[in-house]
């Protein structure tokens, strides 16, 4: 892009930011918000191990 186009884009960005609009593209922002750092199945395994361990300890304390 030329310098003139960049100035126009910068001016539009600044105007949108001042008017309270989110200056970033919503689709990109939604993608970043939806992306999880861990897979769903891995999260399930972690929850299973933690909850199972807690339940196992409770049963061991109560009945042994």
C-alpha atoms as one frame of an Amber mdcrd trajectory, in Angstrom:
protein
   0.000   0.000   0.000   1.049   3.513  -0.659   1.741   6.057   2.054  -1.547
   7.819   1.302  -3.548   4.584   1.730  -1.783   3.832   4.995  -2.603   7.314
   6.301  -6.257   6.769   5.385  -6.311   3.394   7.148  -4.613   4.819  10.216
  -7.095   7.697  10.344 -10.045   5.282  10.064  -8.549   3.053  12.754  -8.064
   6.010  15.113 -11.591   7.297  14.423 -13.118   3.875  15.101 -11.077   3.481
  18.276 -12.169   6.911  19.553 -15.832   6.219  18.752 -15.741   3.096  20.931
 -15.809   0.520  18.165 -13.444  -2.378  18.432 -10.651  -1.570  16.005  -9.815
  -5.227  15.324 -11.795  -7.445  13.016 -14.434  -9.352  14.993 -13.824 -12.611
  13.129 -10.149 -12.640  14.142 -11.042 -11.719  17.713 -13.687 -14.460  17.882
 -11.200 -17.019  16.593  -8.720 -16.088  19.307 -11.429 -16.227  21.971 -12.709
 -19.633  20.846  -9.305 -21.276  20.571  -8.459 -23.339  23.632  -4.870 -24.039
  24.654  -5.755 -27.699  25.382  -7.775 -30.227  23.386 -11.192 -31.231  24.682
 -10.243 -34.901  25.074  -7.104 -34.001  27.014  -9.160 -31.772  29.303 -11.570
 -34.691  29.823  -8.732 -36.999  30.813  -7.367 -34.450  33.300 -10.803 -33.922
  34.862 -11.349 -37.691  35.018  -8.037 -38.252  36.796  -8.550 -35.414  39.287
 -12.209 -36.173  40.093 -11.554 -39.916  40.144  -8.635 -39.426  42.507 -10.739
 -37.315  44.861 -13.572 -39.866  44.862 -11.145 -42.729  45.405  -9.592 -40.937
  48.396 -13.026 -40.207  49.899 -14.029 -43.866  49.584 -10.700 -44.975  51.093
 -11.068 -42.600  54.059 -14.682 -43.574  54.757 -14.513 -47.368  54.420 -10.962
 -48.285  55.378
